Amino acid sequence: MVKKVLIIGGGIGGLSTAIALRRAGIATDLIEIKSEWKVYHVGIIVQGNFIRAMAALGIADKAVAKGFPYFGVKFQTLHGHTVAEIPGIPMAGPNYPTDLGMGRPALHQILSETALELGTNVRLGVTFTDIQQNENSVTVAFTDGTTGEYDLVVGADGVHSKVRSRIFGDEHQPRFSGQGVWRYNVKRPAEVDYAFLCVGLEGGKCGFIPLSHETGYVMLVQPDAGDLQFPADQLADIFRERMAAATGVMAAMRDQITDSSLVIYRPMEHLLMPVPWHRGRVLLIGDAAHTTTPHFGQGAAQAVEDGVVLGELLQRDAPLPQLLDEFMQRRFERCKFIVEGSLQLGEWEMNPVPEADAPGLTKKMIGMMAQPL
Ligand SMILES: Cc1cc2nc3c(=O)[nH]c(=O)nc-3n(C[C@H](O)[C@H](O)[C@H](O)COP(=O)(O)OP(=O)(O)OC[C@H]3O[C@@H](n4cnc5c(N)ncnc54)[C@H](O)[C@@H]3O)c2cc1C
């Protein structure tokens, strides 16, 4: 039976796994390379399956209280005319919303405080220098000069995972999708208590996600060269210019984008590790195994679901290879659908075709995510 686990990476997936394992009574060490455990200030969109996974971890009420609950998403023109509405599904039960906008710092606070309260042994500013395994255990050497022995090591160190390189070699690298995403926090107009995406912007889209009673964020997706360096002091001007065609509410939000130092720009990357995501006693989860572009707003939910499923499985007294195979059966197709579907949405934005149906694919995704884990 698995009694002691090391998690490498203290982000959304690593912390969710720590919570799930501690609730299952498993001794859990977590190392995080950053010595200051901070996340950037913009927000994250999550849907019913994220809230359901938070409920499994016992923290759904905290997450809903810290976020902005809403129900479904609207597709609009750049001038505010609604073209489609996708209702959400209350996957966590009737007492919970179908969708939630959250600031990343708020989510990080809930996850890190809960993981610590439950007794996760967290070390910041530490990573691994070596991982050696045999049939019965894994020995890990750390940058602080210590070593540890574990039944299982979970690589939750994100899109540019060093655990992945160490265990699977360098052949699996994330690829640029052809688009970048721009984000900026703005004041939320009281009447805009829902999320909307504006279609009709060449090569991408823009939209708004509520984050709290006071704020929300504007997002803009545009095609770019992956290695493009925008002048740091012109980010706000470029962001606004690219949304010049918008009118009405979207334009009023756009005009709040004035401080380049508060613009967050990220090129979009994707990666799907082939089955299995484990070698021996080392398992990859979250972005390290499946990095999606953010078109569905599902990356965080998939990382949290990984943790929930692993926590459930490791409570069973069965051989580890069998449990890890079961983990793959429950996780691979779901994550594959998210990675591939998100890429399809981006492709339709960059190269429109008559059969493109973003609302239809989004609806299909919500239906699939509503299936039990
Ligand atoms: C632009 C953008 C927008 C997004 N928007 C959304 C959204 O709206 N909704 C959504 O659900 N998802 C969204 N995502 C995806 C989401 O952020 C990720 O899927 C999620 O953070 C994955 O969690 P993770 O724990 O696997 O990785 P991360 O959250 O990246 O955490 C990895 C952690 O590992 C640490 N680490 C890295 N290397 C090491 C090492 N060698 N040793 C120790 N620690 C290490 C890092 O410091 C970090 O704390 C978005 C992603 C991007 C890029």
Ligand as a Chemical Component Dictionary entry (heavy atoms), coordinates in Angstrom:
data_LIG
# 
_chem_comp.id                   LIG 
_chem_comp.type                 NON-POLYMER 
_chem_comp.pdbx_formal_charge   0 
_chem_comp.three_letter_code    LIG 
# 
loop_
_chem_comp_atom.comp_id 
_chem_comp_atom.atom_id 
_chem_comp_atom.alt_atom_id 
_chem_comp_atom.type_symbol 
_chem_comp_atom.charge 
_chem_comp_atom.model_Cartn_x 
_chem_comp_atom.model_Cartn_y 
_chem_comp_atom.model_Cartn_z 
_chem_comp_atom.pdbx_ordinal 
LIG C1  C1  C 0 -2.695 32.037 -20.488 1  
LIG C2  C2  C 0 -3.326 30.916 -19.731 2  
LIG C3  C3  C 0 -4.650 31.019 -19.329 3  
LIG C4  C4  C 0 -5.260 29.978 -18.656 4  
LIG N1  N1  N 0 -6.551 30.103 -18.282 5  
LIG C5  C5  C 0 -7.166 29.073 -17.682 6  
LIG C6  C6  C 0 -8.515 29.172 -17.303 7  
LIG O1  O1  O 0 -9.166 30.195 -17.504 8  
LIG N2  N2  N 0 -9.098 28.094 -16.719 9  
LIG C7  C7  C 0 -8.397 26.952 -16.457 10 
LIG O2  O2  O 0 -8.980 26.001 -15.931 11 
LIG N3  N3  N 0 -7.102 26.846 -16.781 12 
LIG C8  C8  C 0 -6.470 27.878 -17.376 13 
LIG N4  N4  N 0 -5.156 27.771 -17.702 14 
LIG C9  C9  C 0 -4.450 26.518 -17.432 15 
LIG C10 C10 C 0 -4.050 26.344 -15.959 16 
LIG O3  O3  O 0 -3.377 27.479 -15.461 17 
LIG C11 C11 C 0 -3.149 25.132 -15.859 18 
LIG O4  O4  O 0 -3.730 24.050 -16.549 19 
LIG C12 C12 C 0 -2.923 24.728 -14.400 20 
LIG O5  O5  O 0 -2.264 25.768 -13.716 21 
LIG C13 C13 C 0 -2.107 23.448 -14.349 22 
LIG O6  O6  O 0 -1.741 23.169 -13.028 23 
LIG P1  P1  P 0 -0.353 22.440 -12.726 24 
LIG O7  O7  O 0 -0.324 22.274 -11.253 25 
LIG O8  O8  O 0 -0.195 21.264 -13.593 26 
LIG O9  O9  O 0 0.768  23.467 -13.173 27 
LIG P2  P2  P 0 1.094  24.881 -12.549 28 
LIG O10 O10 O 0 -0.116 25.507 -11.971 29 
LIG O11 O11 O 0 1.869  25.600 -13.590 30 
LIG O12 O12 O 0 2.064  24.552 -11.331 31 
LIG C14 C14 C 0 3.358  24.029 -11.482 32 
LIG C15 C15 C 0 4.145  24.347 -10.205 33 
LIG O13 O13 O 0 5.377  23.648 -10.224 34 
LIG C16 C16 C 0 6.430  24.521 -9.832  35 
LIG N5  N5  N 0 7.663  24.005 -10.427 36 
LIG C17 C17 C 0 8.062  24.138 -11.721 37 
LIG N6  N6  N 0 9.220  23.495 -11.904 38 
LIG C18 C18 C 0 9.548  22.929 -10.698 39 
LIG C19 C19 C 0 10.620 22.126 -10.263 40 
LIG N7  N7  N 0 11.612 21.735 -11.095 41 
LIG N8  N8  N 0 10.640 21.733 -8.959  42 
LIG C20 C20 C 0 9.658  22.091 -8.114  43 
LIG N9  N9  N 0 8.611  22.862 -8.473  44 
LIG C21 C21 C 0 8.548  23.268 -9.768  45 
LIG C22 C22 C 0 5.986  25.871 -10.374 46 
LIG O14 O14 O 0 6.660  26.938 -9.737  47 
LIG C23 C23 C 0 4.492  25.828 -10.095 48 
LIG O15 O15 O 0 4.185  26.290 -8.782  49 
LIG C24 C24 C 0 -4.520 28.805 -18.367 50 
LIG C25 C25 C 0 -3.179 28.714 -18.727 51 
LIG C26 C26 C 0 -2.587 29.760 -19.411 52 
LIG C27 C27 C 0 -1.132 29.662 -19.810 53 
# 
loop_
_chem_comp_bond.comp_id 
_chem_comp_bond.atom_id_1 
_chem_comp_bond.atom_id_2 
_chem_comp_bond.value_order 
_chem_comp_bond.pdbx_ordinal 
LIG C1  C2  SING 1  
LIG C2  C3  SING 2  
LIG C2  C26 DOUB 3  
LIG C3  C4  DOUB 4  
LIG C4  N1  SING 5  
LIG C4  C24 SING 6  
LIG N1  C5  DOUB 7  
LIG C5  C6  SING 8  
LIG C5  C8  SING 9  
LIG C6  O1  DOUB 10 
LIG C6  N2  SING 11 
LIG N2  C7  SING 12 
LIG C7  O2  DOUB 13 
LIG C7  N3  SING 14 
LIG N3  C8  DOUB 15 
LIG C8  N4  SING 16 
LIG N4  C9  SING 17 
LIG N4  C24 SING 18 
LIG C9  C10 SING 19 
LIG C10 O3  SING 20 
LIG C10 C11 SING 21 
LIG C11 O4  SING 22 
LIG C11 C12 SING 23 
LIG C12 O5  SING 24 
LIG C12 C13 SING 25 
LIG C13 O6  SING 26 
LIG O6  P1  SING 27 
LIG P1  O7  DOUB 28 
LIG P1  O8  SING 29 
LIG P1  O9  SING 30 
LIG O9  P2  SING 31 
LIG P2  O10 DOUB 32 
LIG P2  O11 SING 33 
LIG P2  O12 SING 34 
LIG O12 C14 SING 35 
LIG C14 C15 SING 36 
LIG C15 O13 SING 37 
LIG C15 C23 SING 38 
LIG O13 C16 SING 39 
LIG C16 N5  SING 40 
LIG C16 C22 SING 41 
LIG N5  C17 SING 42 
LIG N5  C21 SING 43 
LIG C17 N6  DOUB 44 
LIG N6  C18 SING 45 
LIG C18 C19 SING 46 
LIG C18 C21 DOUB 47 
LIG C19 N7  SING 48 
LIG C19 N8  DOUB 49 
LIG N8  C20 SING 50 
LIG C20 N9  DOUB 51 
LIG N9  C21 SING 52 
LIG C22 O14 SING 53 
LIG C22 C23 SING 54 
LIG C23 O15 SING 55 
LIG C24 C25 DOUB 56 
LIG C25 C26 SING 57 
LIG C26 C27 SING 58 
# 
